[in-house]
Amino acid sequence: MSQRTAVSQADVIVVGAGLAGLVAAAEAADAGRKVLLVDQEPEQSLGGQAFWSLGGLFLVDSPEQRRMGIKDSRELALQDWMGSAQFDRDEDFWPRRWAEAYLDFAAGEKRAWLHQMGHRIFPVVGWAERGDGRADGHGNSVPRFHITWGTGPGVVAPFERRVRAHVEAGRVAFAFRHRVDEVAVEGGAAVGVRGKVLEPVPPAFERGTASSRVEVGDFELRGQAVIVTSGGIGGNHDLVRKAWPARLGSPPASMVSGVPAHVDGRMIQITRDAGARIINDDRMWHYVEGIRNWDPIWANHGIRILPGPSSLWLDAAGKRLPAPNFPGFDTLGTLKVLRESGYDYSWFVLTQRIIEKEFALSGSEQNPDLTGKDVRGVIDRARKGPGPVEAFKQHGEDFVVADTLTDLVAGMNRLAEVEPTGPRIDEGELRRIMEARDRQIANPYAKDAQITAMYAARHYRGDKLSRVAKPHALLDPAAGPLIAVKLHILSRKTLGGLETDLSGRCLTSAGVPLPGLYAAGEVNGFGGGGMMGYNALEGTFLGGCLFSGRTAGRAAAAAL
Ligand SMILES: Cc1cc2nc3c(=O)[nH]c(=O)nc-3n(C[C@H](O)[C@H](O)[C@H](O)COP(=O)(O)OP(=O)(O)OC[C@H]3O[C@@H](n4cnc5c(N)ncnc54)[C@H](O)[C@@H]3O)c2cc1C
């Protein structure tokens, strides 16, 4: 180990320069505090996961919703939130209060606050997580997923701009390649952090790729407050499996990773060791429509398909999933059903007509038109489908494209022999399922719940325009070619975490604040230690980072 770095002093130390950390640092510096923003990654990865995100934000009763004819209200959103969260534990005291405060934010000042920083929204509101079919159950009663014009980078930009202005003014200093290994506690209060300086990355280092963990020095940073904004555990599949709850079946042996390697979860244990309490660590949010990225950025890189409702969904053995497990309806409900199937993958079967209209891919790099604010590109997408989806169709190892069902099944059976392996699909049985489903198409109503849901979705203008294909027979050659997609479980979000009060102060197991220690963002379950309870309504993660980061930054600054 070479030299020990000088001990540095600040008012507030923020651990993690993702979205929550940037927001917290900007707010604390706005209040006149000196801030050190520490991250194990290099400057190239500033913004963390949010940079890669689609920039989808949960807003309630927004002008965009009203323009699309959507009637929403805080009351309806509260019903949806509580029906999804299903809070049922003593530990849910603070998460529930955070949920209520967050709903006030999402139905109140969130949009205007972002707007005055230059944030803009794509006008067609998406309908994510349509739910489990019960009015008071899980899911969004109405479309609420507002995509940022500029996607993830467009969410990060205003806060990066504010932080960099503070750097210029000498109020914020960055400490990249500083990996925190310990929160220093003296006299019962957090007084700083200690850790290792990691070797510099080569100049050609690319954002999102794994960086070296070679240590070149020690550091100790001292401050009057420490805000932990280090993200979740989704990049560490051993931790995901360890925390996997029995209610979702057995943990999958095979998963793809929806997050970069820095989402390693280490800081959670480190902060616990300092005396903070972790709650709801068995609550997590992983997707069931993951595909292997044919052009990966990080190891085992998976992309989530954001599906419209029309694809036929089969388990690995070819059995159609029971209602209401339709694409885009109930993420964890479907995950549970799939874990019970005994296999780590499932199948979508669809047509060219469906893929063109209904497949979107999550991630800023998979949406160059929206990320690049390219109006022409967005118009082309509406006419021809997104270019990156076509690239996956051609190069993705999980895709089978065929003119006949016989060839499609042969392709599916070839993929069933590739890890994770599974049973062969029986062509006769699949034909029977598809013909039975196709017979329901002749009338604009049906007894098949999925087809009923497709017709219902098209009553929403946004879906009819750009998300739900006109119902048609899957076996109609004019709608072809046929497509099958092998879907993997994709690790993503951590819904539990460091328990905090409404000021973002970390609590001890005695339920009292640990002086000087705060948390925000995914490490904090996006507020309180899990403000989404068991299920998310989508677009609530970035929003949770904004709200909890803002709260912790302001509170830490005010407490000094
Ligand atoms: C592809 C993708 C699409 C998404 N789409 C959406 C969407 O549309 N809508 C939505 O709401 N959410 C979305 N999300 C989720 C959302 O982006 C994340 O939940 C959110 O950005 C997490 O932010 P964070 O600041 O809490 O953590 P992170 O972004 O993970 O940042 C944490 C930072 O802490 C650093 N760190 C960790 N440990 C240490 C340590 N010991 N020492 C020093 N530094 C440390 C890390 O290096 C990292 O830079 C998406 C995520 C991904 C990956």
The ligand as an ORCA input file, in Angstrom:
! r2SCAN-3c Opt
* xyz 0 1
  C     -31.306      0.405    -17.284
  C     -32.064      1.043    -16.160
  C     -33.294      1.623    -16.425
  C     -34.003      2.235    -15.387
  N     -35.149      2.917    -15.700
  C     -35.811      3.580    -14.708
  C     -36.940      4.390    -15.017
  O     -37.323      4.575    -16.182
  N     -37.601      4.998    -13.975
  C     -37.182      4.863    -12.669
  O     -37.831      5.423    -11.779
  N     -36.083      4.129    -12.369
  C     -35.384      3.509    -13.350
  N     -34.247      2.802    -13.032
  C     -33.818      2.725    -11.622
  C     -33.029      3.966    -11.186
  O     -32.200      4.418    -12.236
  C     -32.168      3.657     -9.959
  O     -32.942      3.041     -8.958
  C     -31.554      4.939     -9.389
  O     -30.867      5.655    -10.392
  C     -30.623      4.628     -8.221
  O     -29.910      5.801     -7.887
  P     -29.001      5.889     -6.581
  O     -28.370      7.250     -6.614
  O     -29.755      5.514     -5.379
  O     -27.903      4.739     -6.763
  P     -26.813      4.457     -7.917
  O     -27.190      5.063     -9.198
  O     -26.567      2.993     -7.894
  O     -25.524      5.227     -7.415
  C     -24.817      4.803     -6.287
  C     -23.380      5.281     -6.381
  O     -22.723      4.934     -5.158
  C     -21.418      4.470     -5.435
  N     -20.977      3.595     -4.328
  C     -21.535      2.432     -3.923
  N     -20.849      1.924     -2.885
  C     -19.827      2.787     -2.633
  C     -18.765      2.799     -1.681
  N     -18.606      1.814     -0.775
  N     -17.894      3.839     -1.718
  C     -18.029      4.835     -2.623
  N     -19.009      4.862     -3.551
  C     -19.906      3.853     -3.547
  C     -21.582      3.717     -6.739
  O     -20.348      3.592     -7.410
  C     -22.600      4.606     -7.495
  O     -21.967      5.578     -8.283
  C     -33.505      2.199    -14.053
  C     -32.277      1.584    -13.783
  C     -31.555      1.027    -14.822
  C     -30.200      0.417    -14.524
*
